[in-house]
Amino acid sequence: MYAHLTKKEKQKKLALARKRAILWSSQEQRKKQLQATAPVLHLPSSVEPPFYPAYSDPPPELPPSLTNTSIPDNTTIAALQASISDLLEQREQLDITIPVLSRRLEALLAQTRRHE
């Protein structure tokens, strides 16, 4: 599959694959942490969700039993901050990767045009 690549190019691809694997692994760990720490509001099976008849009508007030007025705990806030931090890091990596891949694509397209 990569027989046409030089040894240096193969090493670069392997390093990138390692980075992606590490990033994916850390994302999966964050997901598990979030799922473990984030409280989930479950409706009792005897309570039906409210029905909203039309978009023009204002929705009726929810009963107090269905509103969650508690203040989020520190673990939830920390988990959300960690997720946002991860997403910002991913954005930075994508902001670098997209132009690099775009230049590579342009080079490959130019190369195929020359050979035609």
C-alpha positions in Angstrom: 0.0 0.0 0.0 2.8 2.4 0.9 5.5 0.8 -1.3 5.8 4.0 -3.4 6.7 6.1 -0.3 10.3 6.7 1.0 11.4 5.5 4.4 11.1 9.1 5.7 7.5 9.5 4.4 6.5 6.2 6.0 8.0 7.3 9.3 6.0 10.5 9.1 2.8 8.6 8.3 3.4 6.3 11.2 4.0 9.2 13.6 0.8 10.9 12.5 -1.1 7.6 13.0 0.3 7.4 16.5 -0.8 10.9 17.3 -4.3 10.3 15.9 -4.5 7.1 18.0 -3.4 8.9 21.2 -5.8 11.7 20.5 -8.7 9.3 19.9 -7.8 7.4 23.1 -7.8 10.5 25.2 -11.2 11.6 23.6 -12.7 8.2 24.5 -11.4 8.5 28.0 -13.0 12.0 28.3 -16.3 10.7 27.0 -16.3 7.9 29.6 -15.5 10.5 32.3 -18.3 12.7 31.2 -20.8 9.9 31.0 -19.7 8.8 34.5 -19.9 12.3 36.1 -22.7 14.0 34.2 -26.1 13.5 35.9 -28.8 12.3 33.7 -32.4 13.4 34.2 -34.8 10.5 33.8 -38.5 11.0 33.7 -40.6 8.6 35.6 -42.4 6.2 33.3 -45.8 7.4 34.6 -45.1 10.9 33.5 -45.6 11.7 29.8 -43.6 14.5 28.2 -45.6 17.7 27.6 -47.4 18.1 24.4 -47.1 21.4 22.6 -50.0 21.9 20.2 -48.6 24.6 17.8 -45.5 26.7 17.4 -47.5 29.9 17.7 -48.8 29.0 21.1 -46.4 29.6 24.0 -45.5 26.3 25.7 -47.1 25.6 29.0 -45.1 25.9 32.1 -43.4 22.6 33.1 -44.4 21.1 36.4 -41.8 21.7 39.2 -41.0 18.0 39.2 -39.7 18.2 35.7 -37.5 21.3 36.0 -33.9 20.9 37.1 -33.1 24.0 39.2 -30.1 22.5 40.9 -26.7 24.1 40.5 -24.3 21.9 38.6 -21.5 20.4 40.7 -17.8 21.1 40.2 -17.1 17.7 38.6 -19.6 18.5 35.8 -18.2 21.9 35.3 -14.6 20.5 35.2 -15.7 17.8 32.8 -17.2 20.4 30.5 -14.2 22.6 30.7 -12.0 19.6 29.8 -14.2 18.8 26.8 -14.0 22.4 25.6 -10.3 22.4 26.0 -10.0 19.2 24.0 -12.2 20.6 21.3 -10.2 23.8 21.0 -7.0 21.7 20.7 -8.6 19.6 18.0 -9.7 22.8 16.2 -6.1 24.1 16.3 -4.9 20.8 14.9 -7.5 20.9 12.1 -6.6 24.5 11.3 -3.1 23.2 10.6 -4.0 19.9 8.9 -6.6 21.3 6.4 -4.2 23.7 4.7 -1.5 21.1 4.6 -3.8 18.6 3.0 -5.2 21.2 0.6 -1.6 22.0 -0.6 -0.9 18.3 -0.9 -4.1 17.8 -3.0 -3.2 20.8 -5.2 0.3 19.4 -5.7 -1.1 15.9 -6.6 -3.6 17.4 -9.0 -1.0 19.5 -10.7 1.2 16.4 -11.0 -1.5 14.4 -12.6 -2.2 17.3 -15.0 1.4 17.3 -16.1 1.4 13.6 -16.8 -1.8 13.8 -19.0 
